[in-house]
């Protein structure tokens, strides 16, 4: 869902920060596994051995993913963004993420795209 942005604001309110775009595939797979097996939070209950091993493997992958994301973020600090870097642009005041709505091109300029401010972090 996009945020309504009043363009009659001072330039200080149109400040954005560049953030790294973390990889969240392992977290998504772990959440999906927990949902399919009815696991809430860290209460795993009694799982069959095979599923317990799968849960342990997915949890380990998620932890490794988090460490890699933290390392990537620390490598970005203080350096210029280069072509090909995966980044997110966040509005400093609302914390909304800047995005491009590829489905809403203006009729007069079909190659142009509408820029929106997303209220939640979505990939």
C-alpha positions as CSV (number, residue, x, y, z in Angstrom):
1,X,0.0,0.0,0.0
2,X,1.5,3.4,-1.0
3,X,1.7,6.5,1.1
4,X,0.2,9.8,0.0
5,X,3.0,12.3,-0.4
6,X,2.1,16.0,-0.4
7,X,4.6,17.5,-2.9
8,X,4.1,21.0,-1.2
9,X,6.7,20.2,1.4
10,X,10.1,21.6,2.2
11,X,13.1,19.9,0.7
12,X,14.2,18.8,4.2
13,X,11.2,16.4,4.2
14,X,12.2,14.8,0.9
15,X,15.3,13.2,2.4
16,X,16.0,9.6,1.6
17,X,18.6,7.2,2.9
18,X,20.3,4.4,0.9
19,X,20.1,0.9,2.6
20,X,21.3,-2.4,1.5
21,X,18.8,-4.9,0.1
22,X,19.1,-7.9,2.4
23,X,18.6,-11.4,1.1
24,X,15.6,-12.9,2.9
25,X,15.1,-16.2,1.1
26,X,16.2,-18.4,4.0
27,X,14.0,-16.5,6.4
28,X,11.0,-17.0,4.0
29,X,11.7,-20.7,3.6
30,X,11.9,-21.1,7.4
31,X,8.7,-19.2,8.0
32,X,7.0,-21.3,5.3
33,X,8.2,-24.6,6.9
34,X,6.9,-23.4,10.3
35,X,3.6,-22.4,8.9
36,X,3.1,-25.8,7.0
37,X,4.0,-27.7,10.2
38,X,1.9,-25.5,12.6
39,X,5.0,-24.3,14.5
40,X,4.4,-21.0,16.4
41,X,7.5,-19.0,17.5
42,X,10.2,-21.3,18.9
43,X,7.8,-23.9,20.3
44,X,8.6,-26.9,18.0
45,X,6.9,-29.5,20.1
46,X,7.5,-33.1,19.0
47,X,8.4,-33.3,15.3
48,X,9.4,-36.5,13.5
49,X,13.2,-36.9,13.2
50,X,13.3,-36.0,9.5
51,X,11.4,-32.8,10.0
52,X,13.4,-31.8,13.1
53,X,16.6,-32.1,11.0
54,X,15.0,-30.0,8.2
55,X,14.0,-27.4,10.8
56,X,17.5,-27.3,12.2
57,X,19.0,-27.0,8.7
58,X,16.6,-24.1,7.7
59,X,17.3,-22.3,11.0
60,X,21.1,-22.6,10.4
61,X,20.6,-21.2,6.8
62,X,18.6,-18.3,8.2
63,X,21.3,-17.5,10.8
64,X,24.0,-17.6,8.1
65,X,21.9,-15.4,5.9
66,X,21.6,-12.8,8.7
67,X,25.4,-12.8,9.2
68,X,25.9,-12.3,5.4
69,X,23.4,-9.5,5.4
70,X,25.2,-7.8,8.3
71,X,28.5,-8.2,6.6
72,X,27.1,-6.7,3.3
73,X,25.6,-3.8,5.2
74,X,28.9,-3.0,6.9
75,X,30.8,-3.2,3.6
76,X,28.4,-0.5,2.2
77,X,29.1,2.0,5.0
78,X,31.0,5.0,3.6
79,X,31.3,3.9,0.0
80,X,29.6,5.1,-3.2
81,X,26.8,3.0,-4.7
82,X,28.0,1.3,-7.8
83,X,26.1,0.1,-10.8
84,X,24.7,-3.3,-10.1
85,X,24.6,-2.9,-6.3
86,X,21.2,-4.0,-4.8
87,X,19.9,-1.2,-2.7
88,X,16.7,0.1,-1.1
89,X,15.9,3.8,-0.8
90,X,14.0,4.7,2.5
91,X,12.2,7.9,3.2
92,X,13.9,9.3,6.4
93,X,10.7,10.7,7.9
94,X,8.1,8.0,7.3
95,X,10.6,5.0,6.9
96,X,8.6,4.1,3.7
97,X,10.6,2.4,0.9
98,X,10.7,4.1,-2.5
99,X,9.5,1.8,-5.3
100,X,8.5,1.8,-8.9
101,X,5.0,0.8,-10.0
102,X,5.7,-0.8,-13.3
103,X,2.0,-1.4,-14.0
104,X,1.1,2.3,-14.1
105,X,2.8,4.0,-16.9
106,X,1.4,7.4,-18.1
107,X,-0.4,7.2,-21.4
108,X,1.6,10.1,-22.9
109,X,5.0,8.6,-21.9
110,X,4.7,4.8,-21.9
111,X,8.4,4.3,-21.0
112,X,8.0,6.4,-17.8
113,X,7.1,4.6,-14.5
114,X,5.2,5.8,-11.4
115,X,7.3,6.2,-8.3
116,X,5.5,5.2,-5.0
117,X,6.4,5.1,-1.3
118,X,5.6,1.7,0.2
119,X,4.5,1.6,3.9
120,X,6.1,-1.8,4.6
121,X,9.3,-3.6,3.6
122,X,8.3,-5.8,0.7
123,X,10.5,-7.4,-1.9
